[in-house]
Amino acid sequence: MLLKVRNVEFTGLELSWMKEKLTNSCEKILEHETKVKMLEESIRQANFELAR
């Protein structure tokens, strides 16, 4: 398979590699978003405890 995008050609192997990299990046983003949400919840809980 050959894909041409704006005068650049990609083979099937290159596309598979790019898809894998994007998938890995998306997984890492989701992991980081989860960590951020956990930290936000910890901060909310700490603020709640301090307000008591």
TORMAR-800844 format. One record per residue (C-alpha): residue number from 0; x, y, z. Coordinates in Angstrom, 2 decimals. Each point is the difference from the previous one (the first is absolute). Layout:
VEXVO;num;u;v;w
VEXVO;NUM;X;Y;Z
...
END
This chain:
VEXVO;num;u;v;w
VEXVO;0;0.00;0.00;0.00
VEXVO;1;1.23;3.49;-0.80
VEXVO;2;-1.62;3.18;1.30
VEXVO;3;0.83;3.39;-1.47
VEXVO;4;-0.59;3.03;2.22
VEXVO;5;0.99;3.48;-1.20
VEXVO;6;2.62;-1.41;-2.36
VEXVO;7;1.44;-2.32;2.68
VEXVO;8;-0.32;-3.73;-0.41
VEXVO;9;-0.32;-2.48;2.84
VEXVO;10;0.24;-3.76;-0.23
VEXVO;11;-2.23;-2.35;1.96
VEXVO;12;2.86;-0.76;2.39
VEXVO;13;0.56;3.70;0.69
VEXVO;14;-3.73;0.49;0.57
VEXVO;15;-0.07;-2.93;2.44
VEXVO;16;2.94;1.49;1.87
VEXVO;17;-1.68;3.43;0.16
VEXVO;18;-3.26;-1.57;1.20
VEXVO;19;1.87;-1.86;2.75
VEXVO;20;1.77;3.20;1.09
VEXVO;21;-3.31;1.90;0.09
VEXVO;22;-1.66;-2.80;1.97
VEXVO;23;2.84;-0.01;2.52
VEXVO;24;-0.16;3.79;0.27
VEXVO;25;-3.77;-0.10;0.59
VEXVO;26;0.45;-2.63;2.71
VEXVO;27;2.62;2.14;1.73
VEXVO;28;-2.27;3.05;-0.21
VEXVO;29;-2.83;-1.99;1.61
VEXVO;30;2.36;-1.19;2.75
VEXVO;31;1.09;3.58;0.69
VEXVO;32;-3.59;1.26;-0.02
VEXVO;33;-0.87;-2.68;2.55
VEXVO;34;2.92;1.04;2.21
VEXVO;35;-1.03;3.66;-0.26
VEXVO;36;-3.58;-0.85;1.00
VEXVO;37;1.27;-2.00;2.98
VEXVO;38;2.19;2.93;1.09
VEXVO;39;-2.90;2.42;-0.41
VEXVO;40;-2.16;-2.25;2.16
VEXVO;41;2.75;-0.19;2.63
VEXVO;42;0.24;3.79;0.03
VEXVO;43;-3.79;0.34;0.33
VEXVO;44;0.03;-2.48;2.88
VEXVO;45;2.89;1.80;1.72
VEXVO;46;-1.78;3.35;-0.39
VEXVO;47;-3.16;-1.53;1.43
VEXVO;48;1.93;-1.35;2.99
VEXVO;49;1.68;3.38;0.56
VEXVO;50;-3.34;1.79;-0.14
VEXVO;51;-1.35;-2.10;2.87
END
